[in-house]
């Protein structure tokens, strides 16, 4: 009878030890999960900040495209022939890259017409002047710019003129 009691106590001790080990393992795993949740929360916050920064950058790019191209541009606005299905990435990013590439091509074509660019510059007011030129406040394609005009003597050689510029 005493042997049965001792054997019962031994089995009970093994069961209690197993339960305690299992409980300790659960506590460790719970700590790992809580730590992972904290890391996830921090990462999510960083990603939200990055998303806001990229959204602001995207809005600036759309504004730049609109100013340079004279179009309204903007999220959700599609140009002719640039559907999202034909984009290399098949997403908003691909569409944006297409728009930027189209604008580069258009700028390359437009950059050959310097006479047209000169006509698009409006001088508004004199800001300052020096020995070889004057600086005006001006508008170019809707953007406020500084316009410098060079006043070089006619008897000055080409090398001297380049040096003064």
N, C-alpha and C positions, 0 to 999 in steps of 0.2 A: 504494500500500500504506500509506504514512504517512497519507494522507487518510482511509483506512478506519479506521486505529487512532485518529486524532483524532476521527472521527465516532463510533466505538464508545465512546471515553472520554466524549464529550459526552452521549451517550445514557445511559451509566452514571451520570454526574454528575446528570443530570435525574432518573433513577430513585431515586438515593440521596437527593436533595433532596426528592422527593415522599414517600419513606418517612419521612424525618426530620420533615417537616411533619405527616404523618399520625400519627406517634408522639407529637409534641408536642400535637396535638389530642386524642389519646386520654388523655394525661396530664392535660390540662386538664379533660376530661370526667370522668375518674376522680376528680379533686379535687372537682368539683362534686357528684358522686354521694356521696362521703364526707361532704362538708359537709351535704348534704341528709339523709343518714342520721343525723348528729349532731343536726340540728334536729328530725328525726322522733322521735328518742329522747327529746329534751327535751320535746317536745309530748306524747308518749305518757305520760311521767312526770307532767306537769301534768294531763292528762286522768284518769289513775289517781287522783291526789290529789282532783280535783274529784268523781270518781265516789264515792270514799269519803266525802267531805263530804256529797254529796247522799244517799247511802245512809243516813248517820247522821241527816240531816234527815228523810228519809222515815220512819225508825223512830220518831223523835220525834213526827212527825205521826200515825202509827198509834197510838202510846201516848196522845197527846192525844185522838184520836178515841175510843179505848177508855175513857179516864177520863171524858170528857164524855158519851159515849153509853152507858156501862155495858156495852159489848160487849167481846169479847176482841179483835176487830180484828186486823190484822197482815197481812203479805204472804201472798198466796194465799187470804185469807179474803174471800168475796164476800157482799155483802148481798143480800137478796131484791130482785129486780127491777132489779139493776144489773149485768147481764152485760156483758162487754167488747165484744160485738158492737154494743150500743146506745150505747157511749161515743162522744163527739164525735171523739176522736182514734183510737179503735180500738186502744189500747195500755194499758200499765200507767199511764202518765201520765193518760190519759183516765179510767181507773177511779179513780185517786186524786182527780182533780178532781171526779168525780161524788160520791165519798164526802164530800169537803169540802163540796160544795154541799148534799148531803143533811143533813150535820151542821149547816150554817148554818140551813137551814130548820127543823130540829128545835130548835135553840137559840132561834130566833125564836118558835116555838110555846111552848117551855118558859119563856121569859123573861117571859111574861105571867102566870105563876103564882108571884108573889113569896111567897105564904104557904107554898108547897111548898119554895121555896128557904130560907126562914127555918127550916123544920123540918129541913132537911138540914144545918144548921150545928150542930156540937157544940162547946161551949166546954170546954176541958180545964183550963187553969191560968191564974191571974192573972199577967201579965207586968209590968204597971205601971199606975199610976193618976195622974190629974191633977185639976185643979179641975173640969173639966166631963166627965170620963169615965174609963173603965177599958179596958185592952187585955188581951185574953186570947189564949192560944194555942188554936187550934181546928182542927177538921176540917170541910172542905166538899167533898162529893163525892170523898172519898178523898185530898184534898190538904191539907197543913198550911198554915193561913192565920193571919193576925192578925185578931182580931175586936175591933172598937172599939165600946163601948157609950157612948152620950152620956147624961149626967146633967145636965139643964137644969132650972132652977127653973121652977115653974109660972107665976109672976108675970112671967116674961120675955116680951117681945113677940116676934112672929114674926120681925121684922127682926133683933132681937138674937140670936135663936136661930140664924138663918141665918149671921150674922156669926161666931158662936162655932164653927160647924161648919166 
